[in-house]
Amino acid sequence: MQFLAYILAYPIIWLISILPFRLLYAFSDGLYGLLYYVIGYRRKTVKANLDLVFPEKSEAEKKRITKAFYHHLCDMIVEAIKSLTISDAEMKRRFTFQGLDLIQNQLDKDKSIALMCAHYGSWEWVFVLQSYFDVKGYAVYKRLANPYFDNMVKKIRAKYDSYLITTKETVPTLMRAKVNGNLTVCGFVSDQSPKIQNAHYWTEFMNIKVPVFTGAEMLSKRLDMSVVFFKTKRLKRGFYETTFELLAENAKAYDNYAITDLFLRKVEAQIYEAPEYYLWTHKRWKHRDKVPVEFQ
């Protein structure tokens, strides 16, 4: 059944991917109408999240943010599909980087890099980053339920010498690279909510105490990786710019969770600057009422 779903959907996905951008974004506009007005995809979750973190904003302003968010979400969906056939030159024209020398400087110091980011702006095209460096790149992800679509996504990322690894694969993969003397750049999307049974650190995010992922920080200390935050900004429709900021060159010198907290402050600044580009459909604050006594 999963293979049947794949062979039926793949031709449609491929046809969408070869559309010129003008038609691609017209398709996105139609998808927006379907998701927002007809299906109402996770609208209750989005409203609850915005009410929670922006109690001071008017209903009109939150509605504006909501609609802009859904437009952006649909753009990211079609941009992810476009990744299937987009050329390297077009990708680099639309997704640019400022501060690549910061990454190269750390690599020149024989330091592997943990890239920390949030579900903000666009993370679908950031994989082109690997084409600028002569090291292998990894990104930690959650495997798709359909193995055929999962393999398709992996192949798309591999075009730029960037490889998707699961949470369980992360430690052995990066440790093996270190033992073999190979530098790596590994991306961690670290702003979402861990499972409550795996939560061992709680802190404030958007003024609400929640459990947070600490794997990027802990692994950086264990493997002596430099920690770099990257911020992706939407310049205009279909065009993005990513900038880098060094959070820690010597992660071991920082108190536990200090780097994680620093990362979260950077993410908060992004959200306050332009909240419509954050992924509001996730239940990021769902565990806020379960704070352990030691973190209250």
N, C-alpha and C positions, 0 to 999 in steps of 0.2 A: 504493500500500500504506500509506503514512504517513497519507493522508487517511482511508482505511478504518479504520485503527486509531483515529484521532481520533473519527470519527463513531460508532464502536461504543462507545468508552470515555466520551465526553462525557456521554451521558445518565446513566450510572452515577455519574460524578463529581458531576453536578448533583444527583442524588437524595441522595447522601451529604451534599452541602453544605447541604441544607435540613433535615436532621435536627436536632431540638432537641439541645442540648448533652448532656443526659443520655444519649440514644441514641448521639450521636456518640462519646462516650467509651466507651460499651459496645462500639461497633464497634472503637475503638482497642484495647481489651483483647483482643478477638478477633484483631486484627491482630498484637498482641504475641505471642500464642501461636503464630501461624503463622510469624512471622519468627524468633522465638527458638528455639522447640522443634522445629518441623517443617522449615523451610527452613534454619535456622541461618545467617541472613544475616550474612556477614562476622564470624562469631564468632571465628574464628582471628585475624583482624586486631585485633579488640577486645582479645582476651586478650594478644596479643603487645605491643600498645601499653601496656596496663596493667602488664604484667610489666616492661616497659622503664622506665617513668617512676615506678612505685611499687614498687621492689624490696623496700621495707621493710614493705609491707602483707601481711597474711595472705591465704591463698587464699580464706577465707570473706569477708573484707572486699572483695576484688576481685570475687568473685562477686556480692555485694550491689550493688556499683557497676555491674556489668555488667547485671544485671536492671533496676535503676532506670534505667539509660541507655536500654535498649531500650523500656521503658515510655514514657519521655520522647520518644524518637525517633518512636514511633507516634503519640503525641499531636501532635507537630509536623506529621506527615504529614496527619492529619485536620484540623488547624487550617489548614493550607495550602489544603486543599480547601474548608473553610468560608469562606475568603476570597472565594470566588466569589459568595456571596450574603449574607454577614453585613452588617448595617446599620452605618453610620458610628457611630451612638450606642452600639451594642453593642460595636463594636471599641474605642472610646474608653473604655468602662467596663472592659474586660478588659485593655487594654494602656495603662498610664498612664505619665506622665513626671514626673520631678522635675528641676528646674533648667532649664526651658525658657527662663528669662530669660538664662541663660548664652549660649544660641544667639542669642537676639534681640539681646543686647548686642554680639556680634561682627558681626551683620548691620548694626546701627546704626552701627558703626564702618566700614561699607563694606567688610567683609571676607567673602569667600566662605569656605565651611567644608568641610574634609575630615573626615568622620566615620570614625573607625577602630573596628572591632569585630572580634570573633572568632566562630567557629562555636560559640557558647555561649548557653545559655538559650533564646532564641527570636529568630529573625530574620525570621520569616514575617509578623508583624504590625507590625513596626517602621515600615513604610511609611506608616502613619497619621500619623507625625510631620509630614509635609509639610502636613497640613491645618491646622497651627497657624501656618504662616509663609507670607508672600506672596512666595515665591521658588520657582523651579523646583528640583526635587530629582532627583538621579540616583543610581543604584547600579550599580557595576561587577559584571557577572555573566558566566557562561559560557553561551553560546547553547545551547538544547536541540536535540538531533538532529532531533526532529520539529518542523518549522516551524509546524504548526498548534497544537500544545501550547505552543510558544514564544510564538506570538502571543497565546494565551489568557492566559498568565502576564503578558505585557506589558500587556494590557488591564486585568487586575486591579490591577496596580500604578498604572496611569494614573488610576484612580479618585481617587487622593489626590494627583494632580499630581506623581507620582514616576515616573521613566522609567528603564528598564534599558538600559545601554550596555555593549558589549563592551570588552575591554582596548584593542583597536585604535581604538575610537571615543572613548575617554576623553579623550585629549589634544586632538584637534581640537574636540570638543564643548565642553570647558571653556575652551579658548583662545578659541573663537568667542564664548562668553558674556562673557568678560573684555573682549575687544575691543569688544563691543557695550554694555559697561557694565552687564551683567546679573549680579546676585549669584546664587550657586548653593549648594546643600548637596549634597555628593556622598559616598555611603557606600562604604567600602572594607572588605571582609572580608579581613583581611591576615594571618591566622595559618596558612594552608595552605602546602604545599610547592611552590615554583616548579619548572619543568622544569630539570633539571641543567644543560643548555646555556645557560640564561638566568640562572643563579645567579651573582651577583657579590658577594654579601655573606653570610658565614656567622657565626652567633653561637649562643650557648646558649639553648635553649628547653626548659624542664623539665630542666635540667642536662645536656642532650645537644646537641652542636654540629650544627647543620643549616643549610641555605640558607634564606633568608627573603625575602619580598617587601618591596621598598623603594619601590614606585611611589607610594604615598600621600605619603610624606615628600618624595621628589624632586619630585613634581608640586606639592606645597604650597610648596616653595621657589621653584619656577619661576613659579608664578602668585600668589605672596604670599597663600596661603590660611591661615587659622587651622586648627590641628589639634585636634580634640576626640575624646576617647575616650568611648564610651558602653558602659555596663555594664547588661545586662539580667538581672534576677533573677526567678526563678519564685516567686511568692508562695504560690500553691496551684494546683491543677489548673485550667488554663484562664485564669489570671490572672498578668500579668507587670508589672514596673515597671522602667523604664529611667532611669538617672541619667547625668549628663554630667560630664566633667572636662576642663578645658582643658589640653592637653599643650603647646601652643606657639602663641602669638599671632603671633610673628615667627619663622617657621620658618627663615629665612635666618641667624638669629643662632646656630643650633645647629650643632655639628659634624655632618658627614655620619654618618648612621645612629644618631645619639643619640636622635632621636625614635622611630625604629623599635625601638630597645632599650627605651626607656621604655614603649612600647606593649606589648611582650612581657612586661615585668614585671607590667603590669596584668592581662594575660591569665592569667599564671601564678597570680596571687593569686586570681582567680576560680576557677580549676581546683582549687587546693588547698582552697578554701572549700567547694566542692560539686562534686566531679569527675563526678558522674553526668549533669551537664547539658552536658558537652563532647561534641563530635562524634568519638567514638572509632573510627568505622568508616573514617575516612580514614587512609591510610598516611603520616602526617605525618613520621615519622622514617625514611623508607625510604632516604634518601641519607646517613645518618649515617656510613657507612664510606667515604665519598668526599670527605672534607674535604681541600681543597687545602693544600699545604704552608704557604702564606702565612697560613692561618687556623688552623693547628694550635697 
